[in-house]
Amino acid sequence: MGKKLILLAMAVAVVAAMAMPAAASALELRDAAGKVALNSVVTGVSTNTLTTNTPLGTLKCNKVDVNAKIEVNGPTSITAKGTAAETAVCEAGGEPLNVTEPTLVHLVSNGADEGLAQLSFIADVGPFECPYGGTVGFTYGTGSGNDTITMKANQTLTSSVEFCEPASGHPIFEGSYTLTTAVGGAPVFAQ
């Protein structure tokens, strides 16, 4: 009798395991055409990128476009390398600002609705050039309608020029980027 109960319990466990849905599905970037192909360019456009806590005041650009080439798209991570970027109508503390060499060095997500982006740019105000860079965290939603990555709160940058660092703390980078592809429009992170 005891052996029969053990066999019955094992059979129930096997059936239950087969009936359970799979754990998390694969992570990939998808658009209307399906899975975004390797080497495809994804563009991120921001109208709210700010860098606060700088000696120059708040650095703001009305528009930032960043292009990245997909290097890995699933099943456990998404990786992209920056290919080009540009800014439009930037200011520092209300004064005109020239932002040069905006660069997305690398972007990676390993799931859990978040990732890291390594970036850099130079803020050029008159005779001063302030190079800023760092690795910042971002979040994103998955599924339909989630085509935006948003920087996490309090993401710090650093500068190799002492004058460009604030008296205390570090410059804070913030903003969100709406994603598009040339082929299928708005890509989404799918899990």
N, C-alpha and C positions, 0 to 999 in steps of 0.2 A: 504494500500500500504506500509506504514512504517513497519508494522509487517511482511509483506512478505519479505521485504528487510533484516530485522534483521534476520529472519529465514534462508534466503538464505545465508547471511554472516556467520551465525553459521554453516550451513552445509558445506560451503567451508572451514571453519577453521577446522572442524572435518576431512574432507577428506585430507586436507593438512597435518594435524598432523599424520594421519595414513600413509601417503606416505613418511614421513620423515624417514631417517634411524635412528636407535636407537643411543643414545648418545654413549659414550665410552663403548666398550665391556669389558668383564671381564679380569682382569689381571691374567695371569698364566704362569708358566714355562712349556714349551713343548719341547719334543725331537722327533726323528723319530718314536718312538713307541706311541706317543700321549702325553697326560698330564702326567707330571712327578708325580709319586705316592708319597704319604706321606711316610716318613721314608726312601725314596731313598737317596743315597749319591751322591752329586754333587761334582766334583773335579774342583778346579780352579788352573791353572798353570800359573806362571808368570816368565818371563825371564828379566824383566826390573824393578823390585821393588827396590826403593831407599829410604833411609831416609837421608835427607840433613840437614844442619845446626845443627850438633852435635859437641861437643867438640872432639869427636873421628875422625872427618872428615865425609865424605859421607859413609854411610853404604850401601853396595851393595851385593846382592846374585845373582849368575848366574841362580839359579832356586829356586822357592818357590812353593811348592804344599800344597794346603789347601783343606781339605775335610769338607763338611757340610751336615747335615741331614735335609731334607725338613720337616718342622713342619706344615706349612700352605702353600697351593698352590691355591690361589684364593678364592673367586672371586674378592676380593678387595685388597688383599695384598699377598706377598710372604715372608715367614719367614724361616730362616734356622739357625741351631745351629752347631757350629764347633765340629768336632769329632776327627780330627787329622791334623797335619801339619808337614812339614819338609822342611829344606833348604839344599842347596848344594853349596859348594865353595863360601864362603862369605868373604868380606874384608871390612876394615875400613881405609880410607885414604891410600889405597894401601897395607896395612898390613893384614895378615890373621885374620879372625874374626870368632868366634864361636857364632852362633845364636842358643839359646836354647829356649825351650818352646814357639815356635811360635803358637799362638792360635787365631782362629777366634771365639770370644765369641758368637756373634750374628750378623745376617744380616737380614735386613728387607727392603722391598720396598712396597710403597703404590701407585705406579703408577707414572705418569708424567716422565717416563724414568729416574728415579733416586732412590736412597735409601741410607741407612746408614749401616756401618759395624763397629762393636766394636771389636777391636783387641788388642793383646799384644804380646811382645816378650822380650827376654833378650839378649843384646849384650855383649858378654864376650870377653874382650881383656886383656890377661895376668891376672894381679891381680884385674882388674876392671870389675864389672858387672853393666851394665846399663839397668834397666828394663824400657821399654817404653810401652805406651798404650794410647788408646783414641778411640773416635768415629769419623770415617771419612766418608765423603760423596762420593758417586760414581754415575756414569751415565751408561746407557746402551741403545742400540738401540732395537727396537722391530721388529719382523718378520724375514724372512729368511736371514741367513748369519750373524746375530747379536748374536754371542755366547760369547761376551766379555764384562766384566765390567771394567770400567776405573775410577780410583780415580780422584776426582775433584781436581783442582789446589789448592795449599796452604792448604792442610789438615794437621793440627798440631797434634802432639803427646806430651805427657808430661812424665816426669820421677819422681819417688818418691825420687831419689837420686840427691841431689843438683849438684854434680860434673857432672852429665850427661846432665844437662840443659845448653844450650848455654848462653853466656853473654847477648845476647838480643834475644827476640823472643822465638820460640819453634822449636823443630825438625819438619821437613816437610816430610810427607809420600806421595809417589807417585808410580804409576805403573798401570799395567792392568793385568787382569786374564782371560785366555781363559777357558771356562767351558766345561766339559764333564760329561756324565753319563755312568754307566756300561751297561745299557740296550740299550739306543737309541742314543748314540754318543753325538753330540753337541746340548745342549738344547738352546732354545731361549726364550726370554721374549715375550709373545704374548698378545696383547690387542685387 
